[in-house]
Amino acid sequence: MESAQKYFKTIRDIPTKDYFAPGHRLCAGCGPSLAMKLAMKAVRMPTVVVNATGCVEVSTSMFPYVSWRLPWVHVAFENTAAVASGITEAFRILEKKNRGKIHDVIAIGGDGGTFDIGLQALSGALERNHKMLYICYDNEAYMNTGIQRSGATPTGAATTTSPAGRVIPGKQERKKDLIGIVAAHRIPYAATASISHPLDFINKVRKALEIDGPTFIHVLTPCTLGWRYPPSQTIKIARLAVETLYFPIFEVENGKVKINVRVTKPRPLEEFLQPQGRFRHLFEPENKNILENLKQQIQENWNRLLKLEEIGVYA
Ligand SMILES: Cc1ncc(C[n+]2csc(CCOP(=O)(O)OP(=O)(O)O)c2C)c(N)n1
């Protein structure tokens, strides 16, 4: 596996200290909770986390407990990146006046808070060139409010607002190309990651934090409740997403694309879809075309990524 593995070469290099404490109220087998634990392994102190509303935020801050062992701010969906950029600039000014020290600032939002509701603030922060990292944990729906479809929900997935039945066979539209939108801002670093590849993810977080400018990481985080599979299967499902090309792992550094997990013999997409209740209806004969459509999208995305690796995204 190629990867950004520069800072933590093996599992033994990962710090034992957890800035994301256990005992939170996230589900057993929750993908986002693992992403938080891993991301917090890569922090350099001092660091501030700015957290949009969503499963992670509400389940890690239930009064009178909190799971964050570093400064942490809860903000609304629509202003996460705006608040993070303000905090970044405040620290810069304080240091200039000898009244404080620069902190790393990490904004965290779910897919609903990032692909949809917070996109304007994210775009603004990327364009203004603040030194901050934004991590989008993607469980492919608004999970905290009961599994509503988002711009990140893939074609064919059943959610409570795209229910598979007689009227529609799950979500009709395709998943938004968020990393493409982010990369179009020509920021120094954007990457995808999966909790099934923890070293790659942790290294990407540290790499992003060390870059002097806006950086972005899109991490796939399966959701046992919304994707409807047993909690013990979270990592397996995340790995299958990568191995079936459903979720390619790559980075875009100054416009250059590098595929970090080069899948030479992809597994059939069915291996990723079949264990998940949200895709069950795609195996009915009348929904064959939706399955084919999804397969085609995934193949097209991968072919495009291979081309982009040759020419770079700013070509
Ligand atoms: C402006 C606003 N709209 C709606 C809500 C209600 N709400 C709270 S959490 C949530 C779902 C968040 O989805 P996502 O960002 O994907 O994170 P997840 O819950 O999946 O972790 C919603 C809609 C809210 N808090 N604020």
The ligand as an SDF file (V2000), in Angstrom:
LIG
                    3D

 26 27  0  0  0  0  0  0  0  0999 V2000
  -29.6230   24.4010   11.1500 C   0  0  0  0  0  0  0  0  0  0  0  0
  -30.0270   23.0820   11.6980 C   0  0  0  0  0  0  0  0  0  0  0  0
  -30.8460   22.2790   10.9910 N   0  0  0  0  0  0  0  0  0  0  0  0
  -31.2000   21.0810   11.4610 C   0  0  0  0  0  0  0  0  0  0  0  0
  -30.7370   20.6410   12.6660 C   0  0  0  0  0  0  0  0  0  0  0  0
  -31.1350   19.2700   13.1880 C   0  0  0  0  0  0  0  0  0  0  0  0
  -30.0520   18.2870   13.1000 N   0  0  0  0  0  0  0  0  0  0  0  0
  -29.2820   17.9810   14.1740 C   0  0  0  0  0  0  0  0  0  0  0  0
  -28.1640   16.7670   13.8640 S   0  0  0  0  0  0  0  0  0  0  0  0
  -28.7220   16.6040   12.2770 C   0  0  0  0  0  0  0  0  0  0  0  0
  -28.1360   15.5670   11.3560 C   0  0  0  0  0  0  0  0  0  0  0  0
  -26.6890   15.7970   11.0280 C   0  0  0  0  0  0  0  0  0  0  0  0
  -26.2770   15.0380    9.9390 O   0  0  0  0  0  0  0  0  0  0  0  0
  -24.7650   14.9260    9.5650 P   0  0  0  0  0  0  0  0  0  0  0  0
  -24.1270   16.2470    9.4380 O   0  0  0  0  0  0  0  0  0  0  0  0
  -24.6650   14.0350    8.3630 O   0  0  0  0  0  0  0  0  0  0  0  0
  -24.1070   14.2090   10.8240 O   0  0  0  0  0  0  0  0  0  0  0  0
  -24.5190   12.8030   11.5010 P   0  0  0  0  0  0  0  0  0  0  0  0
  -25.7220   13.0610   12.3440 O   0  0  0  0  0  0  0  0  0  0  0  0
  -24.7970   11.8350   10.4070 O   0  0  0  0  0  0  0  0  0  0  0  0
  -23.3480   12.4580   12.3300 O   0  0  0  0  0  0  0  0  0  0  0  0
  -29.7680   17.5240   12.0080 C   0  0  0  0  0  0  0  0  0  0  0  0
  -30.4900   17.6350   10.7090 C   0  0  0  0  0  0  0  0  0  0  0  0
  -29.8790   21.4720   13.3960 C   0  0  0  0  0  0  0  0  0  0  0  0
  -29.3560   21.1210   14.5630 N   0  0  0  0  0  0  0  0  0  0  0  0
  -29.5490   22.6930   12.8960 N   0  0  0  0  0  0  0  0  0  0  0  0
  1  2  1  0
  2  3  1  0
  2 26  2  0
  3  4  2  0
  4  5  1  0
  5  6  1  0
  5 24  2  0
  6  7  1  0
  7  8  2  0
  7 22  1  0
  8  9  1  0
  9 10  1  0
 10 11  1  0
 10 22  2  0
 11 12  1  0
 12 13  1  0
 13 14  1  0
 14 15  2  0
 14 16  1  0
 14 17  1  0
 17 18  1  0
 18 19  2  0
 18 20  1  0
 18 21  1  0
 22 23  1  0
 24 25  1  0
 24 26  1  0
M  CHG  1   7   1
M  END
$$$$
